[in-house]
Structure formats: C-alpha cells, structure tokens
Amino acid sequence: MKKKLARSLIFLLSIVFVLSGCFGGGTNNESTPEESADPGEKTEETGPKILRLNNSSEPGSLHPGTAQGTHDSWILEHAFEGLTKKTPEGEIIPGMAKEWETSEDGLTWTFHLRDDIKWSNGDPVTAADFEYAWKYALNPESASTYAYQLYYLEGGQEFNEGKADEDQVGVTAEDDQTLVVKLAQPTPYFLDLTSFYTYYPISQKVQEENPKWYQEAESYVSNGAFKLTEWKHKESMKLEKNEHYYEQDKIKLDEVHFVIIDDENTAWQMYQAGELDLVYPLPQDVQGQLLANNDPEFVKGPDLAVYYFNFNNEVKPFNNPKVRKALSMAIDRQTIVEHVAQGGQIPAYSVVPPGIPDVSGDYQENTGNLFEENLDEAKKLLEEGLAEEGMDQLPNFTLTYNTSEGHKAIAEAVQEMWRKNLGVEMTLENVEFQVKLDREKAGDYTISRAGWVGDYVDPMTFIDLWVTDGPYNDANWSNPEYDKLVEVAKTTMDQEERMNAMHEAEKILMDEMPILPVYFYTKPFTVKPHVTGVYTPINSYPQFIYADIE
C-alpha cells in the first residue's frame, strides 16, 4: 500500500501505504465535526448534496483485512470506522468504542462499545465483529499483507505464522459491548492503531454467508458514515450517506461520486469543466502554476510520506551497497522537487518524514541529512562496487513505475541524471499499480518506484518496513543489527531509548541504501469554493466525512 514532508500528490496515487491521520492541514474550507453538526436542508429545487471526485486507481481490495493501498483506504476510511477515530486536528476520540481503559502495565486494554451502532444493513455492530475481523486478518489463509500490524496482539504473530491457534490471540469479546485486548508488549502508539483500517470490524454474519461480499456494491456492508451503493469496476463508484451511522445527523453530504481515472490531466480537465469538485492528484505542471499563483482553490496539505525507489537487493550488482549508494548520490533531488514534482516537496536524505514528535522536537529534524549528493564520490563508489562484483560496467537495467504522468516525469529525470552523471544506461517501464505491487512482492523487478504513507504517527511506521522478511520489505534487504534495533524500539516503553534505537536503525539503512529516498511528500489538491469541511490528516487522503456543499 507504505508511516507522517512532502508528497507530490501525483504520485501518491501509487503508494502502499496506508493511513490514519495526525494533525489536519489548514484551509479556509475546513470545519470541525461540531461546526458541521446541523445538516443543511435539501429541497426539490436543490436536490441531493453530491461531492464528485476522482480515485486514481481501481481499488485492489475493499476488505479491511486485505486492503493495502491508498486507493483502497480512501474508500475504507469513509465507509468504515474503528474503535477510535480522529478529529480534523488529529486528536484521537471515541469511534465505535465510547470509552476504554488500560492496565497499569499497558498490556491489557478494555474497550466499551456504544449501544447504538449498526451495520449498513441494520444489524448491530458487536465486540465479536471486532474479534472476528482481527483474527480474520491474522489468519494465514486470508493472505493479508497487513497482518503484521496486528502482531502487537498477544499471540498475533504466532497465529499468523501457523505456530499458535486462533484462541491464543489476545482479543476477546466478553459480551456484545466489551472487547478485551491483550498485547504482547506495551505499545505506545496502540490507541492510534485502533483507528487504522486493518483494525476495522467486519460483520461475521456477512463474511460467513458470503466470503466475496466486499467485491460488489450490492453485497457490501460497512459501519461508517457512508455506504457503497454502486461500483462499476475500473470506471466509477458511488457512496451514499449511511442512515444507520450513529452520528448521521453530522453528515451533510447525501452522495459521493468517484470516477476512477489514472490520468491526472484528464481529471484536471474535468475539474476545470466543472465535472469534479475535488481533484487529487494533480498534473505536476499544474501544481507548480497553482502554487506560484497562490490560487485560492489550491490546497497544499501536510503529509506523512516518502517517495523512494526500491533496489532489488538480490539482483546483481544491486546487491552491492556501493552501487546502490552511487546511484543515490548521483541524482539532484532539489531539481526534481522544484522543476518536476512542483508540489512543494522536500528533498529526502533519510526515510522518516517531518511531522512526528521525538523526545524533544521533530524526529526528522533531529535526524538531519544521513547522506549527501556527491558526483565524485558516486563515481568512485560505482567503480569500486562493480569491481567487487567482477563487472566493469553497470548493465542496462529497468526502472519500473506505475502508470502516472507524474511518476513518468520523475523516472525520466532520474534516467537522464544517471546517464549524464554516471554514464549509466537504463530502460523505463510503466505498469498498472496493482501489477507493480504484485511484481514487487514476487521480486520480479530490478528497480521500482515506491512510496509509503505512515499508518500511524510514530517513526516505527517507516522503520519497521525493512526488517528481515518484512511484508513490505520489497527490497529483499536484511541486516541483523537493524533488526535488533527495531526490536528494541518495539519492546521498550522508555521513549528516549526507543527513539535512539530508531535513529540508529535509520543510519544503518541509509548507510547501506537498500532503497533510494527521493523526497518527502506534500498533499496538493484542488477543491471548489462551494465545498466546505474537507480536511487533510497528515497521513491520509483529503477527508470529506464532514464536508458540505453550499
């Protein structure tokens, strides 16, 4: 899908990451849930309030347990709700759970569900639905890429790896309204995780009666502010206000219409023609123009994401750190963000973006630059690395990216920089987003364009991506010392110790350069003046749950 910066929204289309928000971005169109509490009247003259926007790709899965990309999560975040949710300001507040308490050692959490919550089909949402959903995602037969996000549960990893039974997993519905969760170790950001989509409930009754319920609108059942009522695959989707949502009086939109468009130029033309109310992502040149002109419809929201390239560390000579570092040191990131991406992105010389608190200050600012661009050093490292692999030159290789004019422009810029600076010849290949994801998982690539949006606001949402055999370690890299530091950061409750461990791990990552960071994203989009209440969490697409049409 992959933790919070800047992100060229153009490319956000493709990340594998997937999202819960921290602090909201500022825009004159924003309003809080409280300000949106009184639904606007609709009359026969005005008709229903419909928000029209684009999704850049056909969702890969709209099942909370198997979804993994932002093109999935944008729908899920509005159709479902977890135990907690977040305000536009990023505050964690009650969602399906009205309250909770935790034990002194931080290992046991008890959530008390609301009394008036229902599925979109009218059935009650129960604690058993949460227990069932979490165990479904952990079940090896579900093949959930995001199952590791539930490894924080006692017995979760063991069950997923076939080493324990389902009843050994630390989540139990004591009754319809009480869910007891036992963690393997104290987890400082666990409450944040309960708003992430892998932690959403699914209806046990619906899943057991129809295992393919999530593949068509006619059988789709969810518990959020909106429900999926139409899905023309690879063409369009329609969400409608869920009349069973417990706060449905705060939801002002009647319908949300998505068109599925992977060409940002087409989406922008539709926006200009008045056919869309919100467009994300935008063509790169359009971003630059809107930003330069201070266009009132342009919003440059915050983001918790990094744009990078995977090296397949199992393909010679990219198994050699010197070769990887040489390629990384030979690209001009400032030129890319200023003249290609053009969305206010920040050149990345590490992997954890700005926006995450450290023991004091901002984590990324404390990290600083962990490498530099240096052509002389790049040429030297490339020569040494190739010699170590018994090669005198780098053979022609392929950089794979998912279909997008933005990704294409970045790839072409990098291609020219490597040719000019290192004399390297390479081929570009574009494929559909899901094809790219599948090939990365299969190791069927040499270098691939990638991105990650933080799932929660902690450095770990980025740092644990590259542990040995991690589900999103598409670079196929392994370093025992790195793994040890990640384990320390995951198991200690000493905040200074865990932050120091992650800083050290990030230094190892950048020293060996199994992936090549390019920039930290921003979230640039356009929204029409008649649309209010859209807000931008640091690690999610623009949220329209409290939006209104004036």
N, C-alpha and C positions, 0 to 999 in steps of 0.2 A: 502496500500500500503505500518513511517512514520517514519529537520528541519532536522551549519555543524555539537585525535580522532582516533579513530582507529576502523577498522571494519574487522573482519575476513571474507574475501570475500566469504568464503564458505557459510556464512550464509546470505550474502546479497541477495542471491537468493530469500530469502523469504520476505523481508520487504514490509511493506506497505507504504511506503513512498514515494514521490515521487518527485522531483528534479529539480532544476535549480542550476547552478554552481557559485562558488565564485572565488577562485584562483586556477589556474591549477597546477598540480603536475609536478615535473621536471623529464625529461627523455631525453636521447640523441636522442630519436625518435621523439621529438616534433618539430613542426614548426608552425608559425603563419599563419593566412589566407593570409597575404600579401606574405609570403615566398612561399605559395602554389599556387600563382596566375596563373602561367603558366602551363597548363595541359600537362602532359607528352604524347608524341606521342605513339600511339599503331600501330603496323604493323600486317600484316598477320602472321608473324613469332611469335610475342609475344602474340597476342590475347588480349582479354579484360582484364582489371585490376580488379581482383576479390579478395575481402577480405573474408576470411572464419573464422567464429567464432561461439560460442555457446550461446544459451539463455537457462537458467536453467529451465524454465517452459513455458508451453503454455500460451500465453497472455490471461488474463481474459477478457479484452476489449481493442480494439484499436480505440475506440471513445474518443477523448479528453475530452468530457463531462462526461464520465462514467468510465474512466480508474482510477486505484488507486494503482497499484503496480509497482515496478521497472522492472518486467518482461514485463510490458506494456510500461513503459516510455522509455526504451532503444530504442524501435522501434519508438515511437512517436517523440522523440527528434530529430530524423533524417528524419522523413517523414513530419513533420510539422514545422512551425515557427510562433512565436507570434509577437506582436508589436515590441518587443525588443529581442535581443539575447545577448550572452556573448562570449567574446573572450577567448582563452585558458588561459589568465591571469585573467579572472574573471570580466573584465570590461564590463559594460552594454553599448551596442551600438545599433544603429538603426537596426531593422529587417524589418518586413513588413511596419513599420512606418519609414519614412525618418527623421522626426523631431517631436517635441512636445513642448508644453508649459503648465505651470500650473499657477493657480491664486495665489495671494499673501497669501490667507488663506489655500492653499494646498488642497482645496476641489474640484476644477474643473481642469480636465486635458483634453487638446485638442491634439489629435494625427492626423498627416497628413500622409496618406499612400503614398507609392511610386506609380508612374504611370505605371510601367511595371511589375506588379506582377500578376501571373496567377496560377490557379489550375493545377494539373497534367493532367486534361482533356482539358486544353487550355482556359477554361473560366476565366474571370478576377476575382481577389480577391477584394472584396469591403468592405467598412466600415460596410455595412449592414450584411455581413457574420460574422463579429466580434460581432455585436449587437445580432444577431440571436443565435450564439454559446453560448454566456454568459447567455442569457435568457433561452436557452435550458437546460444548466446545472443547473440553478436555478429552473426550472420548477419542481414542486413536482412530476409530473408524470414521469420524467426522472429517479427518484430514484438515483440521483448522490450522492455518499458518499462524494465527494469533493466539493459539492455545497457551503459548509461553507467558502471556500477560496474566494468566490465571495460576502460574506457578507459585505465586505468593501464598496461595491457599495450602494449608497442611495437606500433604499427600497429592497435591495437584500435579506436580511434575512426575511423580511415580506412577500415577494413574495414566497419564498421557503417554508415558514410555512403556506401558504394559507391565510395570513392576508392582502394582498395587490394584486393589479392587475399587470400584466406584464408591462403595460405602465408607472408604477410608479418606475420602476427600473432605476437607474441612468446611463444608457448607451444609446446613441442615435447616429445614423448615419445621420449627417446633409446632406451629399452628398456622392458620391462614395468614395471620398478620405479623408473625415473628420469624425472622431469619437470623440464625446464629452462624457467624463466620469465624473460623479458627485459622490463623496464619501460621506459616512455617517459621517465620521470624518477624520481629517488628518491622513494619514498613511505613516510613514517614509519609509517603505520598499515597497510601492506600485509599483514603477517602476520595482523593482526586480521581483515582482509577474507577471508582464506582459510577462515575458519570461517562465513562468511555464505552463505546458501543459493544465491545466484546462482553461487557458486564450487563448488557440489557437483558431483560427477561424474554422468553418466548413462551407461547401458550403450549403447554404439554399436550393438551387435548388436540389442538390443531396439528401439531407436529406428528403425533402418533397416528392421527386419522389420515393425514395427507403429507408425507415427507417432502413433497415438492410444492408446498403451499406458497413459498416465497418467490416462485418463478413466474407467477402471473398475478395481475391485479385482482382478478375475480376471486382468488383464494387467499389473498394477502390479509393478514391480521396483525395489527400493531397496537401499541398502547400510548402513543404520543399525541401531540397536538393536531397532527394531520394523519390522514389515512390514504393509502394508494388506491385509486379508483380506476385508473387506466394506464396501460403500458403497451405501447406499440413499439416493439423491440427495435432498437437502433434508430428510432425515429422520434418518439416523444413519450412523456409521462405526465400524469395528472395526479395531484394531491388535492384532497378536499378536507375541510375542517372536520375534525373528529368530534361528533356530537356527544361522545361518551367520555371525552377528556375532562378530568376533574376541574380544570381551570378554563374550560372552553369559553367562558364569558370574557376572558382576557385576549382571546384570539380574534382578530378583526378580519383577517383575510378569509374569504369563502373558498377560494381555489388557488392553487399554484400550478402553472403550466410550464413544464420543462420541454425544450426542444433539445435533441441530442446532436450536437454539432462539434466535430473535431477541428474545423477550420475557423480560427478566431476572426479572420477577415469577414467571413460570411456572417458570423454572429454580430460583429460590429456594424455591418451594413444593415442588418435587421434592427439593431438598436437605433441607428440613425433614421431609419424609416418608420420608427415608432412601433415596430412589431415586438420588441422586447423592452422590458422595464429595467433590467439589470443584466450586465454582461461581465462575465469573469471566466476565463482570462481575456485579455485584450491583445491586439497585434502590438508588437514591440514599438514600431514607429509611432503608432497612435498613442501609446503610453508616454513616449517622450514628448510629443506635441502637447498632450493634455497637461502633463506635469509642468512643462515650460510656460504654458499659458494660464496656469492656476485655474483651470476650468472648474466651475462650481459643481459639476456633475461627477468629477473625478475624485475618487477616494483612495488614498494610499494607506491602507490599513497595516497594522503590525502583523508580523508572522513569526512563527517559531519553526523554522525550516531551513534546510541546507540543500543546495543544488550541487551534485557531485557526479563523478564518473567512477564506475566500478572497474577495476582491473581484475581479470580472471587470473588469480594468483597461481593457478595450476597450469597455465599455458605459458610455455617458454617463449621469450625471455622475460615475460611479465612476472615470473616467479622470483625475479631478482629485484630487491629493494632499490638498488642504484638506478636501474632502468626506470622504475616507477617514479622515483624522485626526480630524475632528469626530465621526464615529461611534465611533471607537475611544476617544476621550476622554470619551464620554458614557455609558459603562457602568461599573457598580460591580462590579469583579472580586471584592472581598472578600466581598460579599454572595452572589455566585454560588458561591464555593467553600465558604462556611460554611453557607448555607441551601438551596442547590440541589444542588450536586455532593456535598458532605458526605463526601468521602473523604480529607480531609487535604491537598487540592491546594494549590498555591502560586500566587497571582495572578502573571500573566506580564506584565512590562513590557519584554520583549526576547523573542528566539526560541530561544536556545540554553539548554537546561535545566541545572540544577545536576548535578554528578557527573562533570564532565570536567576533568581536570587542565590547568592553564595552565602557563606557565613557572614560576610560583610560585603556590600557592594554587589555588582553584577558578575556572574560566573564567567562570561565570555571576556569581559573587560579585564578581569583578573588573570585570565589565561594569556591574553595578548597573542601576538603572532608566533606560531610554533615553527614556521619555516619562511623562506623568502624567495622571491623570484630572482634568479641569478643565471644569466645565459652562460657565462664562462664555467661556472660550477656544473651546470646542467650538461654541457658538452663533455666535461671531464667524467662525470658520473656515468653518462651513457656509454662512453668508450670503455670505462672500467667494467661496467655491468655486462656489456656484450662480450668482452674478453673472458670474463668469468664463466659465461655460458658457452664459450667456444664459438662465438659468432663475431663477424667483422662488421656487420651492419644489421639494422633492425629490418626484418622482412615486412613487406606490405601487410597491413592488418586492417581490421574493420571496426569502426565505431558505430554501434547500434543505438538508435534513439527512437522513441515512439512518435508517431505522426503528429506534427505540430510545426507550424512555420517558425515559432519561437525556438524550439529545440533544434530545428534545422539550421537556423541562423547562428546559433551558438556553436554547433558542431562544425559548421563551415569556417567560422572564425578560428576555432582551435586547430582545425586541419591546416589552415594557412599559417598559423603561428608555428606549428611543429615543422612544417615544410621549410619555412623561411629561417627559423632559428636553429633547427637541428638537422635539416636535410631529410626529414622523415616523410615517407610516402604512405598514405593510408586511404581507405575507402569508407564512404559513409553509407549507412543502410537504415532506412526508416521502416518500421513495422507498427501494427496496431498495438495499443497499450497492453492489452491482455497477452498478446503474443510475446511482447518484450518481457513481461513478468514471468511467463511460463518458461521462456528460454533462459532467463537468469537463474531460475530455480533448478533447471536441468544442467546448468553450466555450459550451455550452448551459445557462447559468445566470447569475444576477446576483450573488448572494452565496451561498456554500456552506459548510457546516460541514466542517472537515477536522482532521486530526491527523497527527503524524509521530513514529514511534519510530526512534531512531537505529540505523543499521545497524552502526555501529562506534563506539568511544569516542573521538571526536575532534570538535571543533566543525564540521569540514567536512561531516559527515553531515547537518547542518542548513543550513549556509551555502550550499552549492552547489545547493540546491533552487531558488533564484530567479535563477540565471544566465539570460541571454537564451536563449530557446528550449529551456531545460532540460526534460527529460521530465516532471518533476513541478512545473514552474512553471505550475500551473493558473490562476494569477492573470494570466497573459499580460503580465507586467511586464518592463521592460527598462531597465537603467541601465549605460552603458559603464564608468563609474568603478567600479561594483560588480563588473562582470565582470573588470576589470583586477586588482582586489584579490584576487579569488578565484583568479585565475591565479597571482598571486604566491604565495599561500598553498599552492597545489598544487605549485609547482615548486621552491621553496626548501627546503633542508634545515636552514636556520637557524631553530630553533624559535621564538626571540623574534621574528624577522621575520615568520614565518607567523602567529603568534598575533596580533601587532599588526595585520596585514593583515585578519584575520578580525574583530577588534574594530571596525576602521574600516568594514568592509563592513556589519556589523550595525547600526552607527549610521546609515548611509545607508538601509538597509532600513526601519528604524523611523522615520526622518525622512520617508520617502515613503509608508510604511504601505500597501504593496500587499496585505498580509494583516494581519489583526487578531488578535494573540495574546490568549488568554483566561486560560489557566492552564497550569502545568506539572503533569503527571500524577503520581499515585501508582498503586500496583498493589494495590488492596484485593480480597481474595478470602477465601472460607471453605474450610476443609478439615477433614474429620472426624478425630477423635483417633486412629482406628485406621490412618490413613495417615501414614507417615513418609517422610522422604527427599525431599520436594518442596522445591525451592529456586527463588529468584526472581532471575535475572540482571537487571541494570539495564535492559536493552533487549530483553527477551523476555517472553513469557507464562510463567506458572509451569511449571517443567521437572519432568517425572516420570520421566526416564530411570533414576534410581537410587531411585525410590520403592518402598515395600514396604507390604503390607497385614498388619497384626498381628492 
